Amino acid sequence: MNKRTKFGLIGKNISYSFSKKYFTEKFEKLKLKNLNYYNFDIPEIEEFPFLLYHREDDFRGLNVTIPYKQSIIKYLDDISDEAKEIGAVNTIKITNNNKLIGYNTDTYGFSKSIRPLLNAASKKALILGTGGASKAIAYALKQMDIAFKFVSRNNNLGILYSDLNKELIETHLIIINCTPVGTSPNITEKPQIPYQFITKNHIAFDLIYNPEETAFLKAAKKQGAVVKNGLEMLQLQAEKSWEIWNS
């Protein structure tokens, strides 16, 4: 352990943050009284450099969440090969010589979380959303030899929500919500997909963990699908971040 004491989460509207509670409890459990974890809720990514003005004094590591997983890359000194291929960063290590190195632990967390649900029919997936999180999910699916399509409101980034039909839903047995739609307090909202075509053969995975069961998961579960939220994924990626910061 070096003398640096400060960790934190970079994001926007992150009062609900999983990370702060998780790491604060972790530090207490490990009796690391000199370590602190903060939420850095910034309205624009351009404010990020100002947070690090005194980084040589105490900053040791950061997590990054919506909507800055892609835009933060330009402020980093280097990124891992995996993060480079994904095009998104959710973990930053601050080295002893004050370099900012970006990593992506979302892929690790998602892969380990969804693997127990997969079966021989899990060959194709629909990824709802095209942000930084969705890119990590796409990378993970590629590593698992699962074909995927992005679903977007912009037809330049993927198929449109309005394009989703019975055939597409029935041939893509994994549906992953990578959008913030349905996050507390907007718990009645859900991505606009034809839920009536979901079956007991489907897996519905939501990166959201608050609420525990989103409207998306409830609708899929009603159709008989296997469902899972993003809590375990977050716990796994948080532990991977901790490993990176201490390596």
C-alpha positions as CSV (number, residue, x, y, z in Angstrom):
1,M,0.0,0.0,0.0
2,N,1.3,3.5,-0.8
3,K,0.3,6.7,0.9
4,R,-2.4,7.6,-1.4
5,T,-5.8,7.6,0.3
6,K,-8.4,8.9,-2.1
7,F,-10.7,6.9,-4.5
8,G,-13.9,7.9,-6.2
9,L,-16.6,7.6,-8.8
10,I,-16.8,10.0,-11.8
11,G,-20.3,10.4,-13.2
12,K,-23.4,12.5,-13.6
13,N,-26.4,12.3,-11.2
14,I,-24.8,9.5,-9.2
15,S,-26.3,10.1,-5.7
16,Y,-27.6,6.5,-6.0
17,S,-24.1,5.2,-6.5
18,F,-23.3,1.5,-5.7
19,S,-19.6,2.1,-5.6
20,K,-19.4,4.6,-2.7
21,K,-21.3,2.3,-0.3
22,Y,-19.5,-0.8,-1.5
23,F,-16.0,0.6,-1.1
24,T,-16.7,2.4,2.1
25,E,-17.9,-0.8,3.6
26,K,-14.9,-2.7,2.2
27,F,-12.4,-0.3,3.7
28,E,-14.2,-0.6,7.1
29,K,-14.1,-4.4,6.9
30,L,-10.4,-4.4,6.0
31,K,-9.7,-1.8,8.7
32,L,-8.2,0.6,6.2
33,K,-9.1,3.7,8.1
34,N,-6.9,6.0,6.0
35,L,-8.8,5.2,2.7
36,N,-11.7,7.2,1.5
37,Y,-14.2,6.9,-1.4
38,Y,-16.1,9.9,-2.8
39,N,-18.7,10.6,-5.4
40,F,-17.5,13.2,-8.0
41,D,-20.8,14.2,-9.6
42,I,-19.8,16.5,-12.5
43,P,-22.2,18.1,-15.0
44,E,-19.6,18.0,-17.9
45,I,-16.5,15.8,-18.5
46,E,-14.5,19.0,-19.0
47,E,-14.5,19.4,-15.2
48,F,-12.6,16.2,-14.7
49,P,-9.0,17.6,-14.9
50,F,-9.9,20.1,-12.1
51,L,-10.7,17.2,-9.7
52,L,-7.1,15.9,-10.2
53,Y,-5.4,19.2,-9.5
54,H,-3.8,17.8,-6.4
55,R,-3.7,14.2,-7.6
56,E,0.0,13.7,-6.7
57,D,-1.0,14.2,-3.0
58,D,-3.7,11.5,-2.6
59,F,-5.6,10.1,-5.6
60,R,-5.0,6.4,-6.1
61,G,-7.9,5.2,-8.3
62,L,-11.2,6.1,-9.8
63,N,-14.3,4.4,-11.3
64,V,-16.2,5.9,-14.2
65,T,-19.9,5.6,-14.9
66,I,-22.6,7.0,-17.2
67,P,-22.2,9.1,-19.2
68,Y,-18.4,9.5,-19.2
69,K,-17.0,6.0,-20.0
70,Q,-16.0,7.1,-23.5
71,S,-15.4,10.8,-23.2
72,I,-13.0,10.4,-20.3
73,I,-10.4,8.5,-22.5
74,K,-9.0,11.8,-23.9
75,Y,-7.8,12.8,-20.4
76,L,-5.9,9.5,-19.8
77,D,-2.2,8.9,-20.3
78,D,-2.7,5.3,-21.5
79,I,-5.4,2.6,-21.6
80,S,-5.3,-1.2,-21.6
81,D,-5.5,-3.1,-24.9
82,E,-8.9,-4.4,-23.8
83,A,-10.3,-0.9,-23.0
84,K,-8.9,0.3,-26.3
85,E,-10.7,-2.3,-28.3
86,I,-13.9,-1.7,-26.3
87,G,-13.7,2.1,-26.6
88,A,-14.8,2.7,-23.0
89,V,-13.1,2.9,-19.6
90,N,-14.7,2.4,-16.2
91,T,-11.6,2.1,-14.0
92,I,-8.6,4.4,-13.7
93,K,-5.4,3.6,-11.9
94,I,-3.2,6.5,-10.8
95,T,0.4,5.3,-10.8
96,N,3.2,6.4,-8.4
97,N,4.5,8.7,-11.2
98,N,1.1,10.3,-11.6
99,K,0.0,8.6,-14.8
100,L,-3.7,7.9,-15.5
101,I,-4.1,4.4,-16.9
102,G,-7.6,3.3,-18.1
103,Y,-9.1,-0.2,-17.8
104,N,-12.5,-1.8,-18.4
105,T,-13.7,-4.2,-15.7
106,D,-17.4,-4.2,-16.9
107,T,-16.5,-7.0,-19.3
108,Y,-15.1,-9.2,-16.6
109,G,-18.1,-8.5,-14.3
110,F,-20.7,-9.2,-17.0
111,S,-19.0,-12.4,-18.3
112,K,-18.8,-14.0,-14.8
113,S,-22.3,-12.9,-13.9
114,I,-24.1,-14.2,-17.1
115,R,-22.2,-17.4,-17.7
116,P,-24.2,-19.6,-15.2
117,L,-27.4,-18.7,-17.1
118,L,-26.1,-19.7,-20.6
119,N,-27.0,-22.9,-22.3
120,A,-26.6,-24.5,-25.7
121,A,-29.3,-22.3,-27.2
122,S,-27.6,-19.0,-26.0
123,K,-26.2,-18.1,-29.4
124,K,-27.5,-14.7,-30.2
125,A,-28.1,-11.5,-28.2
126,L,-29.8,-8.1,-28.5
127,I,-28.0,-5.3,-26.7
128,L,-30.3,-2.4,-25.9
129,G,-28.4,0.8,-26.0
130,T,-25.1,1.9,-27.6
131,G,-23.3,3.7,-24.8
132,G,-20.0,2.9,-23.0
133,A,-21.5,0.0,-21.1
134,S,-23.0,-1.6,-24.2
135,K,-19.5,-1.7,-25.8
136,A,-18.1,-3.7,-22.9
137,I,-21.0,-6.1,-23.1
138,A,-20.5,-6.5,-26.9
139,Y,-16.8,-7.3,-26.2
140,A,-17.7,-9.9,-23.6
141,L,-20.3,-11.6,-25.9
142,K,-17.7,-11.7,-28.7
143,Q,-15.3,-13.4,-26.3
144,M,-18.0,-16.0,-25.6
145,D,-18.8,-16.5,-29.3
146,I,-22.3,-15.1,-28.9
147,A,-23.5,-13.1,-32.0
148,F,-25.2,-9.8,-31.2
149,K,-27.1,-6.8,-32.6
150,F,-27.2,-3.3,-31.0
151,V,-30.7,-1.9,-30.7
152,S,-30.7,1.9,-30.8
153,R,-32.9,5.0,-31.3
154,N,-30.4,5.9,-34.0
155,N,-30.4,3.7,-37.1
156,N,-26.7,4.6,-37.7
157,L,-25.7,2.7,-34.5
158,G,-27.9,-0.4,-34.7
159,I,-31.3,-1.7,-35.6
160,L,-34.1,0.6,-34.4
161,Y,-36.5,-0.4,-31.6
162,S,-39.3,-0.1,-34.1
163,D,-37.5,-2.8,-36.2
164,L,-37.9,-5.4,-33.4
165,N,-40.4,-8.1,-34.5
166,K,-41.4,-11.6,-33.6
167,E,-38.6,-13.2,-35.7
168,L,-35.8,-11.0,-34.2
169,I,-37.0,-11.6,-30.6
170,E,-37.4,-15.4,-31.1
171,T,-34.0,-15.8,-32.7
172,H,-32.1,-13.7,-30.1
173,L,-32.6,-15.5,-26.8
174,I,-30.4,-13.1,-24.8
175,I,-31.7,-9.6,-24.3
176,I,-29.5,-7.2,-22.3
177,N,-30.6,-3.7,-21.2
178,C,-27.6,-1.4,-21.2
179,T,-29.6,1.8,-21.0
180,P,-30.5,3.7,-17.8
181,V,-34.2,3.3,-18.6
182,G,-36.0,2.0,-15.5
183,T,-33.4,3.2,-12.9
184,S,-34.9,4.5,-9.7
185,P,-36.8,6.7,-9.3
186,N,-38.2,6.1,-12.8
187,I,-39.1,2.5,-11.9
188,T,-42.2,2.2,-14.2
189,E,-40.2,2.9,-17.3
190,K,-38.8,0.1,-19.5
191,P,-37.2,-0.2,-23.0
192,Q,-39.9,-0.3,-25.7
193,I,-39.5,-3.8,-27.1
194,P,-42.2,-6.3,-28.0
195,Y,-42.3,-8.3,-24.7
196,Q,-45.1,-10.5,-26.0
197,F,-42.6,-12.4,-28.1
198,I,-40.3,-13.3,-25.1
199,T,-40.5,-16.9,-24.0
200,K,-39.2,-19.2,-21.3
201,N,-36.2,-19.9,-23.5
202,H,-35.0,-16.3,-23.1
203,I,-32.5,-14.7,-20.7
204,A,-33.2,-11.1,-19.8
205,F,-30.2,-9.3,-18.2
206,D,-30.5,-5.7,-16.9
207,L,-27.3,-3.8,-15.9
208,I,-29.5,-1.8,-13.6
209,Y,-29.6,-3.0,-9.9
210,N,-31.8,-0.3,-8.4
211,P,-34.6,-1.2,-8.3
212,E,-33.7,-4.9,-7.7
213,E,-36.3,-6.0,-10.3
214,T,-36.8,-3.4,-13.1
215,A,-39.9,-3.0,-15.2
216,F,-37.9,-4.6,-18.0
217,L,-37.1,-7.7,-15.9
218,K,-40.7,-7.9,-14.6
219,A,-42.1,-7.9,-18.1
220,A,-39.6,-10.5,-19.3
221,K,-40.2,-12.7,-16.2
222,K,-44.0,-12.5,-16.8
223,Q,-43.3,-14.2,-20.2
224,G,-41.3,-17.0,-18.4
225,A,-37.8,-15.7,-19.1
226,V,-34.8,-16.2,-16.8
227,V,-33.9,-12.8,-15.4
228,K,-31.0,-11.2,-13.6
229,N,-30.1,-7.7,-12.5
230,G,-26.7,-6.0,-12.6
231,L,-25.8,-6.2,-8.8
232,E,-23.4,-9.2,-9.1
233,M,-21.8,-7.7,-12.2
234,L,-21.1,-4.5,-10.2
235,Q,-19.7,-6.4,-7.3
236,L,-17.4,-8.4,-9.6
237,Q,-16.2,-5.4,-11.5
238,A,-15.6,-3.5,-8.3
239,E,-13.4,-6.2,-7.0
240,K,-11.5,-6.2,-10.3
241,S,-11.0,-2.5,-9.9
242,W,-9.6,-3.0,-6.4
243,E,-7.2,-5.6,-7.8
244,I,-6.0,-3.2,-10.5
245,W,-5.5,-0.3,-8.1
246,N,-3.4,-2.6,-5.9
247,S,-1.4,-4.3,-8.6
